Amino acid sequence: MPAFPKGEEIAQIELHSLHLRDGLHISTALLSDAEKARAAAFRSRDAARLFIAGRLLCRSIIGNMIGCAPQALTISLTPHGRPYLPDHTDIDFNLSHTKNRVALAVCRGGRVGIDIEQPDRISETEVLEIMPLILCERELDDIQRQPPEQRHRTFLSYWVRKEAVLKCRGRGFLDDPRGIALEPADTTENMSNRAFDAANFIRFGSCRSENAPNFLWAVAASQMLSEPVWQQHPDVGSLIGDCLKLK
Ligand SMILES: CC(C)(COP(=O)(O)OP(=O)(O)OC[C@H]1O[C@@H](n2cnc3c(N)ncnc32)[C@H](O)[C@@H]1OP(=O)(O)O)[C@@H](O)C(=O)NCCC(=O)NCCS
C-alpha cells in the first residue's frame, strides 16, 4: 500500500474494511493497556471482538502509513469518545462496525467520519419508528414518494450519510440528525464532492460479496485542504493477518 506523501497540500482519504470471518482469532496483544481494559469490560463477546478488530485495523494501517509499530501508536479519546492521534494531528481517522464487519477511514489534510450498516439488521418496523427521529420533513417526503419496496434502502442511505457527518463533527447523535438536510439526489450511489454544510464531501456506496454480508457505507469529510483524493482498498485481512493471529 503506498504511503501518503507527507507535507503535500492535497487531502487524501483511504478506506479500509475487514470481514471478521468465523473462527478468526483476534488478539489484544497490540492494543494499549486502556484498550485491553476496555475490551475486557464488554459483556458481549461479539462487541469485544469488533472493538479489538477496529483498534487492530487502525493501528496496523496507520502504523504502516507513518512507519511506526502498531503498538507504538498513541490513540486518545475526545470528551465525546471520538478516537484521535494526539501525536499526528495531520492525520484523522474514524471507525465503524456492524455485525462482523469493521471499516476504517483515514484522512490526511482534513477530518473524516465513517458509518457502515448492514441493511438486514434493521427491520421494517424499526425503520418506521426511527425515521421521524433521523429525517427532516423534506427527506420524509422523499421517502413517502418512493415505491414501498425502495423505502427501507432509501432510509438507510440517508442514515449512513448522516451518521458519517455526525461522526466527522465528533459529537455523534448528541447533535440532531434532522438538522442535516440532504438533497434527494444525494441518494445516488458513489456520489462525491457535493458542497455540504460542515461536511464538504460525502461518499456513499454499498459492498456486495459472495462470502460476506452486504453492507452500506458512507464517508463524510470536512475541513479539507483540497478536494480529497480517495483510495478504496479491498478487505485488508491479509495485510493485518499476522496481527490478528498473534496470541
Ligand atoms: C458516535 C456514535 C454515533 C457511534 O455509534 P455506533 O452505533 O457505535 O456506531 P459505529 O459502529 O459506526 O461507530 C463506533 C466507533 O465510532 C467511533 N466514535 C466513538 N465516539 C465517537 C464520536 N463522538 N464521534 C465520532 N466517532 C466516534 C469509535 O471509534 C467507535 O468505535 P470503537 O469504540 O470500537 O473505537 C454514537 O456512539 C454516538 O452518537 N455517541 C454520542 C457521543 C456520546 O454519547 N459519547 C459518550 C461517550 S463519552
The ligand as an SDF file (V2000), in Angstrom:
LIG
                    3D

 48 50  0  0  0  0  0  0  0  0999 V2000
  -20.5250    8.0210   17.8610 C   0  0  0  0  0  0  0  0  0  0  0  0
  -21.7260    7.1400   17.6800 C   0  0  0  0  0  0  0  0  0  0  0  0
  -22.5790    7.7100   16.5430 C   0  0  0  0  0  0  0  0  0  0  0  0
  -21.2660    5.7240   17.3290 C   0  0  0  0  0  0  0  0  0  0  0  0
  -22.3640    4.8820   17.2140 O   0  0  0  0  0  0  0  0  0  0  0  0
  -22.2040    3.3140   16.9490 P   0  0  0  0  0  0  0  0  0  0  0  0
  -23.5430    2.7560   16.7410 O   0  0  0  0  0  0  0  0  0  0  0  0
  -21.3320    2.7050   17.9760 O   0  0  0  0  0  0  0  0  0  0  0  0
  -21.5650    3.3600   15.5370 O   0  0  0  0  0  0  0  0  0  0  0  0
  -20.2550    2.8740   14.7760 P   0  0  0  0  0  0  0  0  0  0  0  0
  -20.0110    1.4190   14.8810 O   0  0  0  0  0  0  0  0  0  0  0  0
  -20.4440    3.4450   13.4170 O   0  0  0  0  0  0  0  0  0  0  0  0
  -19.0290    3.6820   15.4380 O   0  0  0  0  0  0  0  0  0  0  0  0
  -18.3540    3.2910   16.5760 C   0  0  0  0  0  0  0  0  0  0  0  0
  -16.9880    3.9410   16.5330 C   0  0  0  0  0  0  0  0  0  0  0  0
  -17.1070    5.3540   16.3430 O   0  0  0  0  0  0  0  0  0  0  0  0
  -16.0040    5.9990   16.9940 C   0  0  0  0  0  0  0  0  0  0  0  0
  -16.5730    7.0230   17.8590 N   0  0  0  0  0  0  0  0  0  0  0  0
  -16.9260    6.9440   19.1710 C   0  0  0  0  0  0  0  0  0  0  0  0
  -17.4150    8.1360   19.5910 N   0  0  0  0  0  0  0  0  0  0  0  0
  -17.3610    8.9670   18.5300 C   0  0  0  0  0  0  0  0  0  0  0  0
  -17.7100   10.3330   18.3510 C   0  0  0  0  0  0  0  0  0  0  0  0
  -18.2130   11.0870   19.3430 N   0  0  0  0  0  0  0  0  0  0  0  0
  -17.5180   10.8740   17.1180 N   0  0  0  0  0  0  0  0  0  0  0  0
  -17.0170   10.1440   16.1220 C   0  0  0  0  0  0  0  0  0  0  0  0
  -16.6560    8.8460   16.2350 N   0  0  0  0  0  0  0  0  0  0  0  0
  -16.8300    8.2690   17.4250 C   0  0  0  0  0  0  0  0  0  0  0  0
  -15.2450    4.9240   17.7710 C   0  0  0  0  0  0  0  0  0  0  0  0
  -14.1050    4.5550   17.0260 O   0  0  0  0  0  0  0  0  0  0  0  0
  -16.2400    3.7840   17.8160 C   0  0  0  0  0  0  0  0  0  0  0  0
  -15.6590    2.5070   17.7730 O   0  0  0  0  0  0  0  0  0  0  0  0
  -14.7660    1.9320   18.9770 P   0  0  0  0  0  0  0  0  0  0  0  0
  -15.4120    2.3660   20.2300 O   0  0  0  0  0  0  0  0  0  0  0  0
  -14.8140    0.4510   18.7420 O   0  0  0  0  0  0  0  0  0  0  0  0
  -13.4160    2.5120   18.7550 O   0  0  0  0  0  0  0  0  0  0  0  0
  -22.6160    7.0940   18.9770 C   0  0  0  0  0  0  0  0  0  0  0  0
  -21.9290    6.3730   19.9700 O   0  0  0  0  0  0  0  0  0  0  0  0
  -22.9340    8.4840   19.4980 C   0  0  0  0  0  0  0  0  0  0  0  0
  -23.7560    9.1920   18.9580 O   0  0  0  0  0  0  0  0  0  0  0  0
  -22.2610    8.9430   20.5370 N   0  0  0  0  0  0  0  0  0  0  0  0
  -22.5060   10.3000   21.0520 C   0  0  0  0  0  0  0  0  0  0  0  0
  -21.3920   10.7540   21.8920 C   0  0  0  0  0  0  0  0  0  0  0  0
  -21.5110   10.0590   23.2270 C   0  0  0  0  0  0  0  0  0  0  0  0
  -22.5610    9.6930   23.6850 O   0  0  0  0  0  0  0  0  0  0  0  0
  -20.3930    9.8250   23.8430 N   0  0  0  0  0  0  0  0  0  0  0  0
  -20.4000    9.1060   25.1100 C   0  0  0  0  0  0  0  0  0  0  0  0
  -19.0470    8.5710   25.3980 C   0  0  0  0  0  0  0  0  0  0  0  0
  -18.0800    9.8440   26.1460 S   0  0  0  0  0  0  0  0  0  0  0  0
  1  2  1  0
  2  3  1  0
  2  4  1  0
  2 36  1  0
  4  5  1  0
  5  6  1  0
  6  7  2  0
  6  8  1  0
  6  9  1  0
  9 10  1  0
 10 11  2  0
 10 12  1  0
 10 13  1  0
 13 14  1  0
 14 15  1  0
 15 16  1  0
 15 30  1  0
 16 17  1  0
 17 18  1  0
 17 28  1  0
 18 19  1  0
 18 27  1  0
 19 20  2  0
 20 21  1  0
 21 22  1  0
 21 27  2  0
 22 23  1  0
 22 24  2  0
 24 25  1  0
 25 26  2  0
 26 27  1  0
 28 29  1  0
 28 30  1  0
 30 31  1  0
 31 32  1  0
 32 33  2  0
 32 34  1  0
 32 35  1  0
 36 37  1  0
 36 38  1  0
 38 39  2  0
 38 40  1  0
 40 41  1  0
 41 42  1  0
 42 43  1  0
 43 44  2  0
 43 45  1  0
 45 46  1  0
 46 47  1  0
 47 48  1  0
M  END
$$$$
